[in-house]
């Protein structure tokens, strides 16, 4: 009798080898982060003991200072992690480092778990650094086996900047369940799509019987099986629900496979793990064709149709899913409308961290002609109003905006109507003609008088964007960081034959409109204070940009300098507050260097403002993810 036993035995060993951050065994491409300040502060600079060199900084530094930042290392395979070490930013004064952080780990880079110690349900808070270059090492009380490790900064000095090393050894993968009976029978039904990367085999224990060669089959449905093949010298990775081993006749098979992660775990459109409220769309035909009908394999049920249907058939329609967390998307699947001959034959795919990617109105004319201006125009048929993306040439439309002169003083301006968070822009050349802009800069402004260039965050020079290489191909540029502005200008820098351009702007409402302190819509009676030095230093003078006038001083001043003083603003109704701005007293060398915020629903019971997931009341150092013009 010929027998085969396939299994993976557990390997438990003490290991504490550096895994490759300092040595470079972990490649730059394996190190990622939520954000980075610029290329010279990139994740590749997060290696322990790395020194600053020229313009290359001595650490990874985040672009944003909040509790959503992370530094992630892909170890490349399942690895037993026994310790971690951190440092601050090398070569920078007054110094930047992370003082507290947490760890997360994951098998798939999508689903992360916070590290906890044995018999402790709280997320472990690690002590970080107290200076720039000392290395702080933590041995993990509970070893973890994972492929991905994330450092989550919780507290920091001056800025989130860090260098790291991870210690451990090659991990051992748990069996999928043949040995312990979780999976039964000879053919292995893995229960879901699973990525199989390796198998192990043995002969029959205590007997001189074994299989010397065998074949492997896999299947999606348990009926139609395919033989595993090799492609050149590289074995194919098998993604399947069913795995079958084929050997000589009458073979007895006892086997197992390595635990691996599923590449095709579905976030939940079909299963409804994604809730109805997480699905939205540009429009819907009616309530029976709503976004919640857009789930895979959903069938028509009475009046409820088997698919989402848009109200209009045009290129402005979209269907959006909020995954509620950062997720790695590997595969998407679509169907048409169940029971009807209606389906989408081609589509584009967009993704976003904040859902702020909607076209804001050039193409769909939400932005009116009167909101689009230019420095000059070649003629009326090539005026600014023809600069809409996908605008087509005809008798009255020359196919784009074209400037009268070809020089760097030309501009195309769009008034967005209110403060908008702009995340992306798109450009085309002139339809039907061999003319386009190859490079351009962007300006933004709060009004039509003062404009600021969008700057490269690395060297603070005006950013030069890549334009077009033909007339009609759309070129997209993401703004990093996004900008919050009302007016935006395109400034051609280089062009092919003539300055001719069509554009679209992508974003969402900015929710940063001034609420009325500066321009007076908040009345004097709604501004109060704990005290005032005298009538010429009153609370009503606390308005931004208030200037000294005669005896009236350019700001509010308290009667006494102590921590019992406060300045209060009554908005008159419930208001969403997203940011604030302060200045010192106009004309005097007096200002507040640090302060706290309180808020209230009734003017009596006040609560101190705290950062997310922080128990300490404070106003964080201001370093926004959005550039405000």
Backbone torsions as a table, in degrees:
resi	resn	phi	psi	omega
1	UNK	NA	137.3	-179.7
2	UNK	-105.7	131.6	-175.2
3	UNK	-133.3	156.5	-179.9
4	UNK	-138.1	132.4	174.0
5	UNK	-124.5	125.3	-177.6
6	UNK	-121.3	125.7	-176.3
7	UNK	-163.0	161.3	173.6
8	UNK	-121.8	124.4	-179.9
9	UNK	-89.3	147.0	179.4
10	UNK	-69.5	143.2	177.1
11	UNK	-123.5	117.1	179.8
12	UNK	-117.0	119.4	-180.0
13	UNK	-144.4	155.1	175.4
14	UNK	-82.8	127.1	-175.9
15	UNK	-145.3	140.4	-179.1
16	UNK	-152.1	35.9	-179.7
17	UNK	-80.9	137.0	172.2
18	UNK	-58.0	133.2	-170.4
19	UNK	-90.6	-5.6	170.9
20	UNK	130.4	6.4	176.7
21	UNK	-68.4	-49.9	-178.8
22	UNK	-71.4	-41.0	-174.9
23	UNK	-76.7	-20.1	-177.3
24	UNK	91.4	0.8	176.3
25	UNK	-61.7	-32.9	169.5
26	UNK	-83.1	120.3	-174.4
27	UNK	-75.6	159.8	177.6
28	UNK	-56.4	-38.1	-177.0
29	UNK	-67.4	-14.8	179.7
30	UNK	-89.6	-3.0	-177.7
31	UNK	-112.2	120.1	-178.6
32	UNK	-132.4	170.9	-178.6
33	UNK	-153.7	164.8	176.9
34	UNK	-62.6	-44.4	177.6
35	UNK	-151.6	167.4	171.0
36	UNK	-144.9	148.2	-175.6
37	UNK	-65.1	-32.7	178.7
38	UNK	176.8	178.9	-177.4
39	UNK	-60.4	-31.1	-179.3
40	UNK	-81.2	-6.5	175.5
41	UNK	-117.7	27.7	-169.9
42	UNK	-71.9	171.8	-179.2
43	UNK	-62.6	-25.7	177.6
44	UNK	-65.0	-13.7	177.9
45	UNK	-91.0	6.8	-174.7
46	UNK	-90.6	19.7	-175.9
47	UNK	-87.4	136.5	-179.6
48	UNK	-56.9	136.3	177.6
49	UNK	68.6	8.4	175.1
50	UNK	-69.1	137.6	-179.4
51	UNK	-106.2	151.0	175.7
52	UNK	-67.5	142.8	-178.4
53	UNK	-138.6	113.7	-178.9
54	UNK	60.4	-123.1	178.9
55	UNK	-87.0	-9.5	179.2
56	UNK	-77.9	119.4	-172.4
57	UNK	-79.1	163.7	-173.4
58	UNK	-92.2	38.6	175.7
59	UNK	175.5	165.1	163.2
60	UNK	-78.4	135.2	175.6
61	UNK	-128.4	132.6	-179.7
62	UNK	-75.5	157.5	174.2
63	UNK	-79.7	-31.0	-173.6
64	UNK	-115.6	145.2	174.7
65	UNK	-106.0	88.5	174.2
66	UNK	-154.4	177.8	-174.7
67	UNK	-82.9	7.1	178.1
68	UNK	-95.5	3.7	-177.5
69	UNK	-83.5	149.4	177.7
70	UNK	-154.7	154.4	172.6
71	UNK	-120.1	125.0	-172.3
72	UNK	-120.1	138.7	176.3
73	UNK	-121.7	123.6	173.3
74	UNK	-91.5	111.8	-177.0
75	UNK	-77.1	-5.7	174.0
76	UNK	89.5	-24.1	178.1
77	UNK	-162.4	172.0	178.5
78	UNK	-61.6	127.6	-172.4
79	UNK	-136.8	138.2	173.2
80	UNK	-83.0	119.1	-178.0
81	UNK	-104.5	124.7	-176.1
82	UNK	-115.5	-14.6	-178.8
83	UNK	-165.0	162.7	176.9
84	UNK	-139.9	155.5	176.3
85	UNK	-139.4	147.9	-178.7
86	UNK	-135.6	156.3	170.5
87	UNK	-139.3	167.0	173.7
88	UNK	-88.8	-161.2	-177.4
89	UNK	-86.1	123.4	-179.9
90	UNK	-77.2	137.9	168.9
91	UNK	77.6	26.5	-179.3
92	UNK	-134.9	129.2	173.3
93	UNK	-112.4	140.5	15.2
94	UNK	-84.5	7.5	176.1
95	UNK	108.4	139.6	177.4
96	UNK	-139.0	131.7	175.9
97	UNK	-163.3	163.3	176.8
98	UNK	-95.7	127.0	-177.4
99	UNK	-95.5	-25.9	177.8
100	UNK	-141.4	143.5	176.9
101	UNK	-154.9	163.2	172.5
102	UNK	-117.8	165.5	177.4
103	UNK	-115.6	141.8	168.7
104	UNK	-124.0	155.1	177.4
105	UNK	-141.0	156.3	-174.6
106	UNK	-154.5	151.9	174.2
107	UNK	-93.7	-20.9	-172.9
108	UNK	-124.7	-1.5	-178.6
109	UNK	77.6	4.5	-178.8
110	UNK	-118.1	-54.9	-177.8
111	UNK	-96.3	109.9	-176.4
112	UNK	-107.7	148.7	179.1
113	UNK	-125.2	136.4	176.1
114	UNK	-71.8	141.8	177.5
115	UNK	-73.3	131.2	174.9
116	UNK	-125.6	152.4	175.3
117	UNK	-89.6	164.5	-177.9
118	UNK	-56.0	138.6	175.8
119	UNK	58.1	26.6	178.2
120	UNK	-136.5	118.7	-177.3
121	UNK	-84.6	-6.9	-179.2
122	UNK	-86.6	152.4	177.7
123	UNK	-71.3	127.3	-178.2
124	UNK	-62.7	127.6	176.2
125	UNK	-103.7	114.6	-176.8
126	UNK	-89.9	140.7	171.4
127	UNK	-75.2	129.7	179.7
128	UNK	-94.6	-131.7	-171.9
129	UNK	-104.7	162.3	175.9
130	UNK	-121.8	-1.5	175.2
131	UNK	-154.3	-175.0	-171.8
132	UNK	-79.3	-36.3	-166.3
133	UNK	-118.9	-12.8	176.8
134	UNK	-67.8	137.9	179.5
135	UNK	-93.2	126.1	178.1
136	UNK	-108.0	117.8	-175.4
137	UNK	-105.7	139.1	174.3
138	UNK	-126.3	121.2	170.3
139	UNK	-82.7	131.1	-178.1
140	UNK	-77.5	123.7	178.5
141	UNK	-64.5	-29.2	176.8
142	UNK	-122.8	110.8	178.5
143	UNK	-61.5	145.4	177.0
144	UNK	-123.2	146.7	175.2
145	UNK	-113.6	118.2	-175.1
146	UNK	-159.8	169.2	174.7
147	UNK	-101.2	-34.6	-175.1
148	UNK	-114.4	135.5	176.4
149	UNK	-124.0	133.0	176.8
150	UNK	-120.0	135.4	170.0
151	UNK	-98.1	124.4	-178.3
152	UNK	-112.2	99.7	178.9
153	UNK	-62.2	136.0	-179.9
154	UNK	-114.4	-40.8	176.0
155	UNK	-137.5	153.2	-175.5
156	UNK	-155.0	163.1	176.4
157	UNK	-105.2	113.7	176.1
158	UNK	69.9	-44.0	-178.4
159	UNK	-162.9	155.0	174.0
160	UNK	-77.5	102.5	178.4
161	UNK	-141.5	132.2	-178.3
162	UNK	-157.5	156.5	170.1
163	UNK	-125.7	145.8	-171.8
164	UNK	-140.4	159.2	165.7
165	UNK	-138.0	150.6	178.3
166	UNK	-122.6	138.1	-175.6
167	UNK	-118.2	144.3	178.4
168	UNK	165.6	-148.2	178.8
169	UNK	-159.5	173.6	-178.1
170	UNK	-57.3	132.1	-176.6
171	UNK	-81.9	165.7	177.6
172	UNK	-116.9	127.7	-173.8
173	UNK	-87.9	140.5	-179.8
174	UNK	-77.8	150.3	178.8
175	UNK	-69.9	152.5	-179.2
176	UNK	-75.7	-20.1	171.6
177	UNK	135.8	11.4	177.7
178	UNK	-73.6	-41.7	-176.1
179	UNK	-65.0	-42.8	-176.0
180	UNK	-89.9	2.5	175.6
181	UNK	89.4	0.4	177.6
182	UNK	-59.8	-42.4	172.1
183	UNK	-103.7	127.6	-175.7
184	UNK	-107.7	164.7	172.9
185	UNK	76.8	174.2	-174.3
186	UNK	-74.2	-44.3	178.1
187	UNK	-81.5	135.4	-174.7
188	UNK	-95.1	114.8	170.8
189	UNK	-98.4	107.7	-176.8
190	UNK	-74.3	-7.1	173.3
191	UNK	87.1	-18.8	179.1
192	UNK	-164.7	170.3	176.6
193	UNK	-62.2	125.9	-175.3
194	UNK	-137.0	139.4	178.3
195	UNK	-89.0	112.2	-178.9
196	UNK	-97.0	120.4	-174.4
197	UNK	-108.3	-21.8	179.5
198	UNK	-164.0	160.7	175.0
199	UNK	-134.7	157.8	178.1
200	UNK	-130.7	149.1	-176.9
201	UNK	-141.0	156.7	174.9
202	UNK	-140.9	165.3	169.1
203	UNK	-83.2	-176.5	-179.1
204	UNK	-73.5	127.1	-177.7
205	UNK	-58.7	137.4	175.9
206	UNK	63.2	23.9	179.6
207	UNK	-146.7	147.5	-178.8
208	UNK	-85.8	57.3	-176.7
209	UNK	-137.1	130.7	177.3
210	UNK	-161.4	164.6	175.7
211	UNK	-96.5	131.3	-178.7
212	UNK	-92.9	-28.1	177.9
213	UNK	-145.2	148.2	176.2
214	UNK	-155.1	164.0	176.5
215	UNK	-112.4	161.2	-178.0
216	UNK	-124.8	132.0	174.5
217	UNK	-119.3	156.2	177.3
218	UNK	-143.9	158.4	-173.5
219	UNK	-154.0	152.1	173.9
220	UNK	-89.5	-24.9	-171.1
221	UNK	-125.6	-2.2	-179.2
222	UNK	82.3	1.1	-179.2
223	UNK	-117.2	-50.1	-177.8
224	UNK	-98.8	108.7	-175.7
225	UNK	-106.1	148.4	178.9
226	UNK	-124.2	139.0	177.2
227	UNK	-73.4	137.6	173.0
228	UNK	-66.6	133.4	-178.7
229	UNK	-123.9	169.9	171.2
230	UNK	-109.6	142.8	177.4
231	UNK	-109.2	104.1	-173.5
232	UNK	63.9	-126.4	178.1
233	UNK	-96.2	-2.5	-175.3
234	UNK	-104.5	125.3	177.2
235	UNK	-70.0	142.3	175.4
236	UNK	-76.4	141.3	169.4
237	UNK	-80.5	136.3	-176.7
238	UNK	-95.3	127.5	171.1
239	UNK	-114.6	114.0	-173.0
240	UNK	-160.3	166.8	173.1
241	UNK	-94.4	-37.0	-177.1
242	UNK	-114.6	138.1	174.6
243	UNK	-126.8	130.5	-178.2
244	UNK	-129.1	132.0	175.2
245	UNK	-97.0	134.0	-178.9
246	UNK	-118.4	123.3	179.5
247	UNK	-133.1	-161.1	178.0
248	UNK	-61.5	160.9	179.4
249	UNK	-56.5	147.6	175.8
250	UNK	62.8	26.2	-179.5
251	UNK	-78.1	141.0	173.9
252	UNK	-98.2	127.8	-175.7
253	UNK	-115.6	123.1	172.7
254	UNK	-129.1	113.8	-167.8
255	UNK	-153.7	172.4	176.7
256	UNK	-154.2	169.8	176.2
257	UNK	-130.7	170.2	177.4
258	UNK	-70.7	147.3	167.8
259	UNK	-69.8	132.4	176.9
260	UNK	-137.9	178.8	-178.0
261	UNK	-105.5	151.6	-179.5
262	UNK	-81.9	127.9	175.1
263	UNK	-83.2	-15.1	-172.2
264	UNK	-117.9	29.6	172.4
265	UNK	-64.2	124.7	-176.2
266	UNK	-85.9	128.3	180.0
267	UNK	-60.9	-26.9	171.8
268	UNK	133.1	21.5	175.2
269	UNK	-65.5	-49.8	-179.0
270	UNK	-71.5	-42.2	-175.9
271	UNK	-77.7	-11.9	-177.4
272	UNK	71.5	16.5	169.3
273	UNK	-63.0	-31.2	168.1
274	UNK	-81.6	120.6	-175.1
275	UNK	-77.6	161.1	-179.9
276	UNK	-55.0	-38.8	-176.1
277	UNK	-66.6	-15.4	-179.4
278	UNK	-87.2	-4.2	-177.2
279	UNK	-110.2	129.7	179.5
280	UNK	-140.4	170.4	-177.4
281	UNK	-153.9	164.5	177.1
282	UNK	-64.8	-36.0	-179.8
283	UNK	-165.9	170.9	173.4
284	UNK	-146.3	149.0	-176.4
285	UNK	-61.8	-45.4	173.7
286	UNK	-169.8	-174.7	-177.0
287	UNK	-63.2	-21.5	179.2
288	UNK	-87.1	-7.0	177.4
289	UNK	-121.0	33.8	-170.6
290	UNK	-76.6	175.0	-177.1
291	UNK	-62.3	-29.5	-178.1
292	UNK	-71.5	-10.7	174.1
293	UNK	-85.0	1.3	-175.4
294	UNK	-88.6	22.8	-178.7
295	UNK	-89.4	140.5	179.9
296	UNK	-58.3	137.6	177.5
297	UNK	67.9	8.5	176.0
298	UNK	-71.1	132.9	-176.8
299	UNK	-107.5	156.1	177.9
300	UNK	-61.1	135.3	-179.3
301	UNK	-136.5	101.1	-177.7
302	UNK	58.8	-120.3	-178.2
303	UNK	-81.7	-19.9	-179.5
304	UNK	-75.3	120.3	-172.2
305	UNK	-82.3	160.3	-177.3
306	UNK	-90.0	54.3	178.1
307	UNK	160.2	156.0	170.8
308	UNK	-79.8	137.4	175.8
309	UNK	-127.8	131.3	179.1
310	UNK	-74.2	157.1	178.1
311	UNK	-69.7	-38.5	-179.1
312	UNK	-126.3	150.6	178.1
313	UNK	-97.4	88.3	177.2
314	UNK	-148.7	177.3	-174.2
315	UNK	-83.7	7.8	178.3
316	UNK	-96.0	2.3	-176.1
317	UNK	-86.7	150.2	177.7
318	UNK	-155.6	154.7	173.4
319	UNK	-121.7	128.8	-172.5
320	UNK	-124.5	140.2	176.3
321	UNK	-123.0	125.4	174.3
322	UNK	-92.4	112.9	-177.1
323	UNK	-80.4	-6.0	175.5
324	UNK	70.8	-5.4	178.4
325	UNK	-159.6	164.8	174.5
326	UNK	-67.4	130.5	-176.8
327	UNK	-139.2	143.5	174.5
328	UNK	-88.7	118.0	-178.7
329	UNK	-98.1	124.2	-178.0
330	UNK	-113.4	-29.9	-175.9
331	UNK	-144.3	142.6	170.8
332	UNK	-127.3	150.4	-180.0
333	UNK	-134.1	143.0	180.0
334	UNK	-133.7	157.0	172.1
335	UNK	-136.8	165.1	171.4
336	UNK	-86.2	-168.8	-178.6
337	UNK	-79.0	125.4	-177.6
338	UNK	-65.1	131.1	175.6
339	UNK	85.2	-3.2	179.5
340	UNK	-134.8	153.4	177.5
341	UNK	-87.0	65.9	179.4
342	UNK	-134.9	128.2	178.0
343	UNK	-162.2	164.1	176.1
344	UNK	-94.5	128.4	-177.1
345	UNK	-92.8	-29.8	177.4
346	UNK	-145.4	147.4	178.9
347	UNK	-153.0	158.9	172.2
348	UNK	-101.1	161.7	-175.4
349	UNK	-126.9	126.8	176.6
350	UNK	-119.0	153.6	175.7
351	UNK	-141.5	156.2	-174.5
352	UNK	-156.7	152.2	174.3
353	UNK	-87.1	-15.8	-176.1
354	UNK	-136.0	6.8	178.4
355	UNK	76.0	8.5	-174.3
356	UNK	-98.2	70.8	-175.5
357	UNK	-136.2	17.2	-175.6
358	UNK	-79.3	140.3	172.4
359	UNK	-61.3	134.8	-168.8
360	UNK	-95.5	-3.1	170.0
361	UNK	139.0	4.5	176.6
362	UNK	-70.3	-52.7	-176.4
363	UNK	-70.1	-43.4	-175.6
364	UNK	-86.9	3.6	174.5
365	UNK	68.1	17.3	169.4
366	UNK	-61.1	-34.5	170.3
367	UNK	-84.7	119.9	-175.4
368	UNK	-78.3	164.9	178.8
369	UNK	-57.5	-36.6	-176.3
370	UNK	-68.6	-15.7	179.8
371	UNK	-87.9	-2.3	-177.1
372	UNK	-114.0	123.5	-178.7
373	UNK	-131.0	167.9	178.4
374	UNK	-149.6	163.2	178.6
375	UNK	-67.1	-34.0	-179.5
376	UNK	-164.9	171.9	175.5
377	UNK	-146.5	147.3	-178.7
378	UNK	-66.9	-42.5	172.2
379	UNK	-163.8	-179.0	-174.7
380	UNK	-63.2	-32.9	-179.9
381	UNK	-74.5	-8.8	178.8
382	UNK	-122.6	33.5	-178.3
383	UNK	-79.4	174.2	-175.6
384	UNK	-59.3	-32.6	-176.9
385	UNK	-66.0	-14.9	179.3
386	UNK	-94.1	12.9	-177.0
387	UNK	-90.7	15.2	-178.3
388	UNK	-75.3	139.4	179.6
389	UNK	-55.4	137.2	179.4
390	UNK	68.5	11.0	174.2
391	UNK	-60.5	133.5	-175.8
392	UNK	-104.4	145.0	177.9
393	UNK	-72.9	137.4	173.4
394	UNK	-152.6	-163.8	-176.1
395	UNK	-60.7	-35.7	-175.6
396	UNK	-106.6	1.2	-177.1
397	UNK	-131.9	117.8	-178.8
398	UNK	-77.1	-3.5	175.6
399	UNK	100.0	5.5	176.9
400	UNK	172.7	178.7	162.2
401	UNK	-86.4	136.1	174.8
402	UNK	-130.4	130.6	-179.0
403	UNK	-73.8	153.7	177.7
404	UNK	-68.9	-38.1	-179.4
405	UNK	-118.6	151.0	175.5
406	UNK	-99.6	84.2	175.7
407	UNK	-148.6	170.0	-173.6
408	UNK	-79.2	3.7	176.7
409	UNK	-87.2	-4.3	-177.2
410	UNK	-80.6	151.1	178.0
411	UNK	-153.3	155.2	173.0
412	UNK	-122.3	125.8	-172.0
413	UNK	-120.2	139.6	176.6
414	UNK	-124.4	127.2	172.3
415	UNK	-92.4	112.0	-176.6
416	UNK	-77.8	-6.4	174.7
417	UNK	90.5	-27.0	177.6
418	UNK	-162.3	176.7	179.2
419	UNK	-67.4	125.2	-177.0
420	UNK	-125.8	140.8	172.0
421	UNK	-86.2	110.6	-176.5
422	UNK	-98.3	121.3	-175.6
423	UNK	-109.5	-28.4	-176.2
424	UNK	-148.5	157.6	173.3
425	UNK	-137.0	154.9	178.5
426	UNK	-134.7	145.5	-178.8
427	UNK	-135.7	154.1	170.3
428	UNK	-137.7	166.8	172.2
429	UNK	-88.1	-160.9	-177.5
430	UNK	-85.9	123.2	-179.7
431	UNK	-63.3	129.5	176.5
432	UNK	81.3	2.9	-178.8
433	UNK	-139.0	154.7	-177.2
434	UNK	-87.3	62.0	-176.3
435	UNK	-141.0	134.2	176.6
436	UNK	-166.3	164.7	176.2
437	UNK	-96.1	127.9	-177.3
438	UNK	-94.0	-27.9	177.3
439	UNK	-144.8	146.7	179.2
440	UNK	-153.7	163.4	173.6
441	UNK	-116.1	164.8	177.6
442	UNK	-119.1	142.7	170.1
443	UNK	-124.8	153.5	176.3
444	UNK	-140.0	158.6	-178.1
445	UNK	-162.2	158.8	176.9
446	UNK	-82.7	-22.1	178.4
447	UNK	-141.8	-173.5	-176.9
448	UNK	-91.5	7.6	-176.5
449	UNK	-103.0	-43.0	-174.9
450	UNK	-116.3	121.3	179.4
451	UNK	-121.3	147.7	178.0
452	UNK	-121.7	140.8	175.5
453	UNK	-71.9	142.2	169.2
454	UNK	-71.6	124.9	-169.5
455	UNK	-104.3	149.9	170.0
456	UNK	-67.5	122.5	-176.6
457	UNK	-65.2	-14.4	-177.7
458	UNK	-82.9	-48.0	-175.4
459	UNK	-120.4	2.0	176.3
460	UNK	62.7	17.7	171.4
461	UNK	-84.6	157.5	178.5
462	UNK	-59.1	125.4	-177.4
463	UNK	-68.8	133.9	174.8
464	UNK	-103.1	120.8	-177.9
465	UNK	-96.4	146.1	176.2
466	UNK	-75.1	129.5	179.5
467	UNK	-98.5	-137.6	-171.3
468	UNK	-103.2	163.3	177.1
469	UNK	-123.4	0.6	174.1
470	UNK	-156.0	-173.1	-172.4
471	UNK	-78.3	-38.2	-165.6
472	UNK	-119.8	-14.5	178.1
473	UNK	-66.3	133.1	178.8
474	UNK	-83.8	128.8	175.6
475	UNK	-111.5	124.8	-179.0
476	UNK	-101.5	141.6	173.3
477	UNK	-130.5	125.4	174.9
478	UNK	-86.7	142.4	177.8
479	UNK	-95.1	120.0	179.4
480	UNK	-127.7	104.9	2.0
481	UNK	-81.4	163.1	172.2
482	UNK	-60.0	161.6	178.7
483	UNK	-117.7	149.2	174.4
484	UNK	-111.8	117.0	-172.3
485	UNK	-157.9	166.7	171.7
486	UNK	-104.5	-39.2	-178.1
487	UNK	-111.7	138.6	177.8
488	UNK	-134.9	136.6	-178.8
489	UNK	-122.3	136.5	171.2
490	UNK	-97.8	123.6	-177.6
491	UNK	-115.7	98.2	179.7
492	UNK	-57.5	135.4	178.2
493	UNK	-111.3	-37.0	176.0
494	UNK	-143.1	154.3	-174.6
495	UNK	-153.3	164.9	177.2
496	UNK	-110.2	113.0	179.6
497	UNK	70.3	-52.8	-178.8
498	UNK	-155.1	153.3	173.7
499	UNK	-72.5	102.2	179.2
500	UNK	-141.2	132.0	-173.1
501	UNK	-154.9	146.5	168.5
502	UNK	-124.0	146.4	-170.4
503	UNK	-141.1	160.1	164.4
504	UNK	-139.8	151.6	-179.9
505	UNK	-121.8	134.1	-177.2
506	UNK	-117.9	141.2	178.5
507	UNK	168.6	-151.6	-178.6
508	UNK	-160.6	166.2	-179.8
509	UNK	-55.6	139.3	-173.1
510	UNK	-84.2	-21.1	-177.0
511	UNK	50.4	48.7	177.8
512	UNK	-136.1	22.5	178.8
513	UNK	-62.6	135.4	174.7
514	UNK	-57.3	136.0	-173.1
515	UNK	-88.9	-9.3	170.9
516	UNK	130.0	2.3	177.6
517	UNK	-68.0	-45.3	-175.1
518	UNK	-70.3	-44.5	-172.3
519	UNK	-102.3	7.4	165.4
520	UNK	93.9	0.7	179.0
521	UNK	-69.2	-22.3	166.4
522	UNK	-86.7	117.5	-173.8
523	UNK	-76.2	163.7	-178.5
524	UNK	-58.1	-36.6	-175.3
525	UNK	-69.2	-15.1	179.2
526	UNK	-92.8	4.9	178.7
527	UNK	-116.4	115.8	-178.1
528	UNK	-129.9	169.3	-177.8
529	UNK	-150.2	163.6	177.7
530	UNK	-64.7	-35.3	179.5
531	UNK	-165.0	170.2	173.8
532	UNK	-145.6	148.4	-176.8
533	UNK	-61.3	-43.3	173.7
534	UNK	-170.5	-174.2	-176.9
535	UNK	-64.5	-19.1	178.6
536	UNK	-90.3	0.5	177.3
537	UNK	-127.0	36.9	-170.2
538	UNK	-77.8	168.8	-179.7
539	UNK	-61.7	-31.3	-178.8
540	UNK	-66.2	-13.4	177.9
541	UNK	-92.4	9.8	-178.0
542	UNK	-87.0	14.0	-178.3
543	UNK	-76.0	138.9	177.8
544	UNK	-57.8	136.0	179.1
545	UNK	73.0	7.8	176.3
546	UNK	-64.4	129.9	-176.9
547	UNK	-110.0	147.8	177.8
548	UNK	-58.7	138.7	-177.6
549	UNK	-144.0	103.3	-177.1
550	UNK	65.7	-124.4	178.4
551	UNK	-80.4	-15.2	-179.0
552	UNK	-74.5	118.2	-177.9
553	UNK	-79.5	152.7	-175.4
554	UNK	-82.7	53.7	177.4
555	UNK	161.5	166.4	173.3
556	UNK	-84.8	138.7	174.5
557	UNK	-129.6	131.6	179.3
558	UNK	-74.3	157.8	178.8
559	UNK	-68.5	-38.3	-179.6
560	UNK	-129.6	151.7	179.3
561	UNK	-96.3	86.1	176.0
562	UNK	-146.4	177.2	-174.6
563	UNK	-87.6	13.5	175.6
564	UNK	-97.1	2.6	-176.6
565	UNK	-86.9	150.3	177.3
566	UNK	-153.4	156.6	173.9
567	UNK	-124.3	129.9	-172.5
568	UNK	-124.6	140.3	176.8
569	UNK	-123.7	128.0	175.9
570	UNK	-100.4	116.0	-178.4
571	UNK	-78.3	-13.6	179.0
572	UNK	86.2	-14.1	178.6
573	UNK	-162.8	167.7	176.9
574	UNK	-62.1	129.0	-173.4
575	UNK	-137.6	137.3	174.2
576	UNK	-82.9	122.0	-179.5
577	UNK	-108.0	123.5	-176.3
578	UNK	-112.6	-23.3	179.3
579	UNK	-164.9	167.4	179.5
580	UNK	-146.4	164.9	-179.4
581	UNK	-138.3	143.2	179.8
582	UNK	-133.6	156.1	173.0
583	UNK	-141.2	164.4	173.3
584	UNK	-81.9	-169.9	-178.7
585	UNK	-77.7	128.0	180.0
586	UNK	-63.1	128.7	175.5
587	UNK	84.8	-2.8	-179.8
588	UNK	-130.3	152.9	178.2
589	UNK	-86.2	60.7	-176.5
590	UNK	-136.6	131.4	176.3
591	UNK	-163.3	164.1	175.6
592	UNK	-94.3	130.4	-177.1
593	UNK	-93.6	-29.8	177.6
594	UNK	-145.6	148.8	179.9
595	UNK	-156.2	165.4	173.4
596	UNK	-115.5	163.3	178.9
597	UNK	-116.9	142.2	169.5
598	UNK	-125.6	154.3	177.0
599	UNK	-140.4	157.8	-173.5
600	UNK	-153.9	150.8	173.6
601	UNK	-92.1	-22.5	-172.1
602	UNK	-125.3	-1.9	-178.3
603	UNK	78.6	2.9	-178.9
604	UNK	-116.7	-53.6	-178.4
605	UNK	-96.6	112.6	-176.6
606	UNK	-109.9	149.5	178.9
607	UNK	-123.9	137.7	177.0
608	UNK	-73.6	136.5	176.4
609	UNK	-69.7	133.9	177.5
610	UNK	-128.0	152.1	173.2
611	UNK	-72.2	157.0	179.0
612	UNK	-55.9	134.2	176.9
613	UNK	61.0	23.8	178.1
614	UNK	-121.3	140.4	179.5
615	UNK	-93.1	-8.0	-178.0
616	UNK	-93.8	136.4	179.2
617	UNK	-84.6	123.7	178.9
618	UNK	-167.1	166.1	167.9
619	UNK	-102.1	118.8	-177.4
620	UNK	-69.4	156.5	170.8
621	UNK	-56.8	139.0	-174.0
622	UNK	-84.1	115.6	170.3
623	UNK	-149.5	89.1	-170.8
624	UNK	-77.7	157.5	174.5
625	UNK	-79.9	-11.4	-179.4
626	UNK	-119.7	138.4	176.7
627	UNK	-88.1	120.9	-178.5
628	UNK	-98.7	120.2	178.5
629	UNK	-68.2	NA	NA
